[in-house]
């Protein structure tokens, strides 16, 4: 297919259903594109092309994305017989014995998995620069970051290698790379997409899985395919009223939308980001929504203090599972300096501290949840500035304390909604003068992905991005 990359996943699946192309032809087109472009962005860190060709040549499940090429993030979910390095030299040789629950759901949706997209080491940093695999680069400008920790998935989708890819989000790791790479990135409601029966609640519900896509309809349709309840899920998620794919083209009505450029530190955001934020607010007002500038009024410093022991204890527990898989403790030279420091510090956290932090987070974030009694959607940027250059938060080069400082300044908005569990969506609504994408973040009430998809569909029509092409495209 000469024009393979111009189609989104929904359109490719339609071509398969109508017998205009075969799944094998799509897989071959994706492989050709990966082989042509990936040495320039370093997004795909494991390739299983021959297996993908064999699977594509056999009967596939009749799902919404039958025959569509797909990548899985190199962190978190297991794929039978595949390595899962988590971006780390320490577990580069770990092979998954079986699919985890979400992998099975992706297979049932009909996708053909080609390999794994890169991740930062254990998902810690908001970009991908690892000692194991090197830097993953932004297709819009390869001198700049692709975001993280789902950076490989985002870079590959933005470059047209695959139309969608798996991503996960614990503190913004879907929305940040989506913003960096000009994509749609939905963080669903807590446990909307379960990874059971064999997965585990590896971040007390703060971390969720979904995909990054180029179109809103692809994101919605994949959430329909994977976002169904499963017995044993730890968090009860209210059922949707109808398929999310139907919401995308539905009239959104008049929404109450609050927006803010306020940062937790009080530092101003970059002028280019502010310009896109103000233009988005103006567009929403012109569309007839009730738009007003208003912040959430949460105590970000208190939230950060409460989160620290929770995140530390969760990391220590997650690393214990990795250590059990590998069968020994890591050596210092097998982990990046930031990861090594995080592991040593996290092991000093007591159970009392961890549970106090978790309880305190629940109390503090109720303020944000109650604010949504006054409006339907909250709008803010995903990041305070366009994607910075490679090296800005390189764990091997930048001291750990400085990385924390830089990440706190660059990515201050996303994590709050992991703690509240609310759905939160990044849309590629602007570009900087240097040709780098700028993402805007829309957050709705708990379990209200429907409103976000209706609004996203409206903005996709009013502020279209589909025809933009990055430097690394052909």
C-alpha positions as CSV (number, residue, x, y, z in Angstrom):
1,X,0.0,0.0,0.0
2,X,1.7,3.2,-1.1
3,X,-0.7,5.4,0.9
4,X,-0.9,3.2,4.0
5,X,0.2,5.9,6.4
6,X,-2.5,8.3,5.3
7,X,-5.3,6.1,6.8
8,X,-6.3,5.9,10.5
9,X,-6.9,2.6,12.1
10,X,-10.7,2.7,11.5
11,X,-10.2,3.3,7.8
12,X,-7.6,0.5,7.5
13,X,-10.0,-1.9,9.2
14,X,-12.7,-0.9,6.7
15,X,-10.4,-1.6,3.8
16,X,-9.9,-5.1,5.2
17,X,-13.6,-5.7,5.8
18,X,-14.4,-4.6,2.2
19,X,-11.6,-6.8,0.9
20,X,-9.7,-4.0,-0.7
21,X,-6.6,-5.1,1.1
22,X,-5.5,-8.1,3.2
23,X,-4.1,-8.0,6.8
24,X,-0.8,-9.3,5.4
25,X,-0.6,-6.4,3.0
26,X,-1.1,-3.9,5.9
27,X,1.5,-5.7,8.0
28,X,4.0,-5.6,5.1
29,X,3.3,-1.9,4.6
30,X,3.9,-1.2,8.3
31,X,7.1,-3.2,8.3
32,X,8.4,-1.4,5.3
33,X,7.7,1.9,6.9
34,X,9.3,0.9,10.2
35,X,12.4,-0.3,8.3
36,X,12.5,2.9,6.3
37,X,12.1,5.4,9.2
38,X,12.8,4.0,12.6
39,X,16.6,4.5,12.4
40,X,15.8,8.2,12.5
41,X,13.5,8.1,15.6
42,X,14.4,4.9,17.4
43,X,10.8,4.1,18.4
44,X,10.6,0.3,17.9
45,X,12.8,-1.6,20.3
46,X,11.6,-5.1,19.7
47,X,10.5,-6.4,16.3
48,X,8.7,-9.7,15.7
49,X,7.9,-9.2,12.0
50,X,7.9,-12.8,10.9
51,X,5.4,-13.9,13.6
52,X,3.3,-10.9,12.6
53,X,3.3,-12.0,9.0
54,X,2.3,-15.5,10.0
55,X,-0.6,-14.2,12.2
56,X,-1.8,-11.8,9.5
57,X,-2.0,-14.7,7.0
58,X,-4.3,-16.7,9.2
59,X,-8.0,-16.0,10.1
60,X,-8.1,-13.1,12.6
61,X,-10.8,-12.2,15.2
62,X,-13.7,-10.2,13.8
63,X,-13.0,-7.0,15.9
64,X,-13.2,-3.3,15.1
65,X,-9.5,-3.3,14.0
66,X,-9.1,-6.6,12.2
67,X,-5.8,-6.6,10.4
68,X,-4.5,-3.3,11.7
69,X,-0.8,-3.2,12.6
70,X,-0.1,-2.3,16.3
71,X,2.7,-1.8,18.7
72,X,2.8,-2.6,22.5
73,X,4.7,-0.5,24.9
74,X,7.8,-2.0,26.4
75,X,6.5,-1.7,29.9
76,X,3.8,-3.2,31.9
77,X,1.7,-5.7,29.9
78,X,3.0,-9.1,28.9
79,X,3.0,-10.7,25.4
80,X,3.6,-14.4,25.3
81,X,7.1,-15.2,24.2
82,X,8.2,-11.5,23.9
83,X,10.9,-9.7,25.9
84,X,9.7,-6.9,28.2
85,X,12.7,-4.9,29.2
86,X,10.8,-2.0,30.9
87,X,13.5,0.2,29.3
88,X,16.1,-1.3,31.6
89,X,19.3,-3.3,31.2
90,X,18.5,-5.1,34.4
91,X,15.5,-7.0,32.9
92,X,16.5,-6.9,29.2
93,X,16.4,-10.7,29.2
94,X,12.9,-11.2,30.8
95,X,10.6,-13.1,28.5
96,X,6.8,-13.1,29.2
97,X,5.4,-16.6,29.6
98,X,1.8,-15.6,28.6
99,X,-0.4,-12.7,27.5
100,X,-1.8,-10.5,30.2
101,X,-5.4,-9.7,30.2
102,X,-5.2,-6.5,28.2
103,X,-3.0,-8.1,25.5
104,X,-5.8,-10.6,25.1
105,X,-8.3,-7.8,24.6
106,X,-6.1,-6.2,22.0
107,X,-5.9,-9.5,20.1
108,X,-9.7,-9.8,20.3
109,X,-10.0,-6.4,18.7
110,X,-8.2,-7.8,15.7
111,X,-4.9,-5.9,15.7
112,X,-1.7,-7.6,14.6
113,X,1.1,-6.9,17.0
114,X,4.4,-6.1,15.3
115,X,6.7,-5.4,18.3
116,X,7.3,-3.1,21.2
117,X,7.6,0.7,21.4
118,X,10.2,2.2,23.6
119,X,9.7,3.3,27.2
120,X,11.7,5.2,29.7
121,X,13.3,3.0,32.4
122,X,10.3,1.7,34.5
123,X,8.2,4.6,33.2
124,X,9.9,7.1,35.6
125,X,10.9,9.9,33.2
126,X,8.6,11.9,30.9
127,X,10.7,11.2,27.9
128,X,12.6,8.2,26.5
129,X,16.4,8.3,26.8
130,X,17.7,5.0,28.2
131,X,21.1,3.4,28.6
132,X,19.6,0.2,27.1
133,X,18.0,1.6,23.9
134,X,19.2,5.2,23.5
135,X,17.0,8.2,22.8
136,X,13.6,8.0,21.1
137,X,13.2,11.1,18.9
138,X,10.3,13.3,17.9
139,X,9.3,12.9,14.2
140,X,8.5,16.6,14.1
141,X,12.1,17.5,15.0
142,X,14.4,14.6,15.9
143,X,16.5,16.9,18.0
144,X,13.6,17.1,20.5
145,X,12.0,14.6,22.8
146,X,9.0,12.4,21.9
147,X,7.8,12.5,25.5
148,X,7.3,9.6,27.8
149,X,7.1,7.2,29.2
150,X,5.1,5.9,26.2
151,X,7.5,7.7,23.8
152,X,8.1,4.9,21.4
153,X,4.4,4.4,20.8
154,X,3.8,8.1,20.2
155,X,6.9,8.5,17.9
156,X,5.9,5.5,15.8
157,X,2.3,6.6,15.4
158,X,3.3,10.2,14.6
159,X,5.7,9.0,11.9
160,X,3.0,6.9,10.3
161,X,4.6,3.5,11.1
162,X,1.4,2.3,12.8
163,X,-1.9,4.1,13.1
164,X,-2.3,3.4,16.9
165,X,-0.2,1.9,19.6
166,X,-0.6,0.9,23.3
167,X,0.4,3.4,25.9
168,X,0.0,3.7,29.7
169,X,-0.3,6.7,32.0
170,X,0.6,6.9,35.7
171,X,1.6,10.6,35.9
172,X,0.9,11.7,32.3
173,X,2.6,9.0,30.2
174,X,-0.2,8.9,27.6
175,X,-0.9,12.6,27.5
176,X,2.7,13.9,27.5
177,X,3.9,12.0,24.5
178,X,0.7,12.6,22.7
179,X,1.2,16.3,23.2
180,X,4.9,16.1,22.2
181,X,4.1,14.2,19.0
182,X,0.8,15.8,17.9
183,X,-1.5,12.9,18.7
184,X,-4.8,12.1,20.5
185,X,-4.1,10.7,24.0
186,X,-6.9,9.7,26.3
187,X,-6.2,8.7,29.9
188,X,-9.4,6.8,30.7
189,X,-11.2,6.6,34.0
190,X,-9.4,4.6,36.7
191,X,-9.8,0.8,35.8
192,X,-12.0,1.5,32.8
193,X,-9.5,-0.7,31.0
194,X,-8.6,-3.6,33.3
195,X,-5.5,-5.8,32.9
196,X,-7.0,-8.9,34.5
197,X,-7.2,-11.7,35.4
198,X,-3.4,-12.0,35.7
199,X,-2.4,-8.3,35.9
200,X,-2.3,-6.5,39.1
201,X,-3.1,-3.0,40.5
202,X,0.4,-1.8,40.2
203,X,-0.2,1.8,41.1
204,X,-3.2,1.8,43.5
205,X,-5.4,2.7,40.5
206,X,-3.3,5.7,39.5
207,X,-1.9,4.0,36.4
208,X,-4.1,3.2,33.4
209,X,-3.7,1.8,29.9
210,X,-5.0,2.8,26.5
211,X,-3.6,3.9,23.2
212,X,-2.2,6.9,21.3
213,X,-3.8,7.6,17.9
214,X,-4.0,10.2,15.2
215,X,-7.8,10.4,15.1
216,X,-10.4,10.8,17.8
217,X,-12.5,8.0,16.4
218,X,-9.7,5.5,16.7
219,X,-9.2,6.3,20.4
220,X,-13.0,6.0,21.1
221,X,-13.4,2.7,19.2
222,X,-10.4,1.0,21.0
223,X,-11.8,2.1,24.3
224,X,-15.1,0.4,23.3
225,X,-13.1,-2.7,22.5
226,X,-11.0,-2.9,25.7
227,X,-13.0,-0.8,28.2
228,X,-15.4,-3.5,29.6
229,X,-15.7,-4.6,33.2
230,X,-14.1,-7.7,34.4
231,X,-14.8,-9.7,37.6
232,X,-12.3,-8.8,40.3
233,X,-11.5,-5.3,39.0
234,X,-10.6,-3.3,42.2
235,X,-12.5,-0.1,41.2
236,X,-16.1,0.0,40.1
237,X,-16.5,2.1,37.0
238,X,-19.9,3.4,36.0
239,X,-21.1,2.0,32.7
240,X,-21.2,4.1,29.6
241,X,-24.5,5.0,28.1
242,X,-23.6,3.9,24.5
243,X,-20.4,3.2,22.5
244,X,-17.8,5.9,22.6
245,X,-17.4,5.6,18.8
246,X,-21.0,6.9,18.6
247,X,-20.2,9.9,20.8
248,X,-17.5,11.3,18.5
249,X,-20.0,12.6,15.9
250,X,-22.8,13.4,18.3
251,X,-23.8,17.0,18.9
252,X,-22.0,18.1,22.1
253,X,-24.5,20.7,23.2
254,X,-23.5,23.7,25.4
255,X,-20.8,22.8,27.9
256,X,-19.6,24.8,30.9
257,X,-15.8,24.9,30.4
258,X,-13.3,26.4,32.8
259,X,-9.8,27.0,31.7
260,X,-6.6,28.1,33.3
261,X,-2.9,28.8,32.6
262,X,-2.2,28.7,36.3
263,X,0.8,26.5,37.3
264,X,1.3,24.9,40.7
265,X,4.5,26.9,41.2
266,X,3.0,30.2,39.9
267,X,5.7,30.3,37.1
268,X,4.3,31.5,33.8
269,X,3.9,29.1,30.9
270,X,5.7,29.5,27.6
271,X,4.2,32.2,25.3
272,X,3.5,29.6,22.5
273,X,1.6,27.4,24.8
274,X,-0.4,30.3,26.2
275,X,-1.3,31.4,22.7
276,X,-2.7,27.9,21.9
277,X,-4.6,27.8,25.2
278,X,-6.2,31.2,24.6
279,X,-7.0,30.3,21.0
280,X,-8.6,27.1,22.1
281,X,-10.7,28.9,24.7
282,X,-11.8,31.5,22.1
283,X,-12.8,28.7,19.7
284,X,-14.8,27.0,22.3
285,X,-16.6,30.3,23.1
286,X,-17.3,30.9,19.5
287,X,-18.8,27.4,19.3
288,X,-21.4,28.4,21.9
289,X,-19.9,26.9,25.0
290,X,-20.0,28.8,28.4
291,X,-16.2,29.4,28.7
292,X,-14.6,31.1,31.7
293,X,-11.1,31.5,33.1
294,X,-11.0,29.7,36.4
295,X,-8.6,27.5,38.2
296,X,-9.2,24.4,40.3
297,X,-8.0,25.9,43.6
298,X,-6.2,22.7,44.8
299,X,-3.2,22.7,47.1
300,X,-0.5,21.3,44.7
301,X,2.2,21.4,47.3
302,X,0.2,19.3,49.8
303,X,-0.6,16.8,47.0
304,X,3.0,16.5,46.1
305,X,3.9,15.8,49.8
306,X,1.2,13.2,50.1
307,X,2.1,11.6,46.8
308,X,5.8,11.1,47.5
309,X,5.6,8.1,49.9
310,X,2.8,6.5,47.9
311,X,4.8,6.7,44.7
312,X,8.0,5.5,46.5
313,X,6.3,2.5,48.1
314,X,4.6,1.6,44.8
315,X,7.9,1.7,43.0
316,X,9.6,-0.5,45.6
317,X,6.8,-3.0,45.3
318,X,6.9,-3.0,41.5
319,X,10.7,-3.4,41.5
320,X,10.3,-6.4,43.9
321,X,8.2,-8.1,41.2
322,X,10.9,-7.3,38.6
323,X,13.6,-8.6,40.9
324,X,11.6,-11.8,41.5
325,X,11.3,-12.2,37.7
326,X,15.0,-11.7,37.1
327,X,15.9,-13.8,40.1
328,X,18.4,-11.5,41.8
329,X,19.0,-7.9,43.0
330,X,20.1,-5.3,40.4
331,X,23.7,-4.1,40.4
332,X,24.1,-0.3,40.5
333,X,25.5,-0.3,36.9
334,X,22.4,-2.0,35.6
335,X,20.1,0.9,36.6
336,X,20.2,4.5,35.5
337,X,21.3,6.8,38.4
338,X,17.8,8.2,38.9
339,X,16.3,4.7,39.1
340,X,19.0,3.5,41.5
341,X,18.4,6.5,43.7
342,X,14.7,6.0,43.6
343,X,15.0,2.3,44.5
344,X,17.2,3.0,47.5
345,X,15.1,5.8,48.7
346,X,11.8,4.0,48.2
347,X,12.9,1.1,50.3
348,X,13.1,3.4,53.3
349,X,9.4,4.3,53.2
350,X,7.3,2.7,56.0
351,X,3.9,1.2,55.6
352,X,2.6,4.0,57.8
353,X,4.0,6.7,55.6
354,X,2.7,5.0,52.4
355,X,-0.9,4.6,53.7
356,X,-0.9,8.1,55.3
357,X,0.0,9.5,51.9
358,X,-2.6,7.4,50.1
359,X,-5.3,8.5,52.5
360,X,-4.2,12.1,52.3
361,X,-4.3,12.1,48.6
362,X,-7.9,10.9,48.6
363,X,-8.8,13.8,50.9
364,X,-6.9,16.4,49.0
365,X,-8.1,15.5,45.5
366,X,-11.7,15.7,46.6
367,X,-11.3,19.5,46.2
368,X,-10.6,19.0,42.5
369,X,-13.5,16.5,42.0
370,X,-16.0,18.8,43.7
371,X,-15.0,21.7,41.4
372,X,-16.6,19.7,38.5
373,X,-20.0,20.4,40.2
374,X,-19.5,23.9,38.7
375,X,-18.4,23.0,35.2
376,X,-18.4,20.1,32.8
377,X,-14.8,20.2,31.4
378,X,-11.6,21.7,32.6
379,X,-9.1,22.9,30.0
380,X,-5.4,23.5,30.6
381,X,-2.1,22.7,28.7
382,X,-0.5,19.3,28.9
383,X,3.0,20.9,29.3
384,X,4.2,24.4,30.2
385,X,6.4,24.5,27.1
386,X,6.9,22.8,23.7
387,X,8.9,19.6,23.7
388,X,12.5,20.4,24.9
389,X,15.7,19.2,23.2
390,X,17.0,15.7,23.7
391,X,19.1,15.6,26.8
392,X,17.0,18.0,28.9
393,X,16.0,15.2,31.2
394,X,18.4,12.4,30.2
395,X,18.7,10.2,33.3
396,X,22.3,9.3,32.4
397,X,23.5,12.9,32.1
398,X,21.4,15.1,34.4
399,X,21.6,14.7,38.2
400,X,18.5,13.1,39.7
401,X,17.5,16.1,41.8
402,X,17.7,18.3,38.7
403,X,15.6,15.9,36.6
404,X,12.9,16.0,39.3
405,X,13.0,19.8,39.2
406,X,12.8,20.0,35.4
407,X,10.0,17.5,35.2
408,X,8.0,19.3,37.9
409,X,8.3,22.5,35.9
410,X,7.6,21.0,32.5
411,X,4.8,18.5,33.4
412,X,2.9,20.0,36.3
413,X,-0.7,19.5,35.1
414,X,-1.3,15.8,34.2
415,X,-0.7,13.8,37.5
416,X,-3.6,15.3,39.5
417,X,-6.1,13.5,37.3
418,X,-4.3,10.2,37.8
419,X,-5.0,10.7,41.6
420,X,-8.6,11.7,41.1
421,X,-9.2,8.9,38.6
422,X,-10.9,11.2,36.1
423,X,-10.7,10.8,32.3
424,X,-8.3,13.3,30.8
425,X,-7.6,13.8,27.1
426,X,-4.7,15.5,25.2
427,X,-5.6,17.0,21.8
428,X,-3.0,18.4,19.3
429,X,-4.5,21.8,18.8
430,X,-1.5,24.0,18.1
431,X,2.1,24.2,16.8
432,X,5.0,26.3,18.0
433,X,6.9,28.7,15.7
434,X,9.6,26.0,15.5
435,X,7.1,23.4,14.2
436,X,6.7,21.4,17.4
437,X,3.2,20.2,18.5
438,X,1.4,21.7,21.5
439,X,-1.2,19.7,23.2
440,X,-4.2,20.9,25.2
441,X,-5.7,18.8,28.0
442,X,-9.4,18.4,28.6
443,X,-10.6,16.7,31.8
444,X,-14.2,15.7,32.6
445,X,-16.1,14.3,35.6
446,X,-15.3,10.8,36.9
447,X,-16.3,8.2,34.2
448,X,-17.5,10.8,31.7
449,X,-15.3,9.9,28.7
450,X,-18.4,10.5,26.6
451,X,-18.4,14.2,27.0
452,X,-14.7,14.3,26.2
453,X,-15.1,12.3,23.0
454,X,-18.1,14.5,21.9
455,X,-16.0,17.7,22.5
456,X,-12.9,16.2,20.9
457,X,-14.9,15.3,17.8
458,X,-16.2,18.9,17.6
459,X,-12.7,20.3,17.9
460,X,-11.3,17.8,15.4
461,X,-13.7,19.3,12.9
462,X,-13.1,23.0,13.9
463,X,-9.3,22.9,14.6
464,X,-8.3,20.0,12.3
465,X,-4.8,18.4,12.6
466,X,-5.1,15.4,10.3
467,X,-3.3,16.9,7.4
468,X,-0.2,18.1,9.4
469,X,2.8,16.0,8.6
470,X,6.1,15.8,10.6
471,X,9.5,16.1,9.1
472,X,10.0,12.4,9.4
473,X,7.1,11.0,7.3
474,X,8.4,9.9,4.0
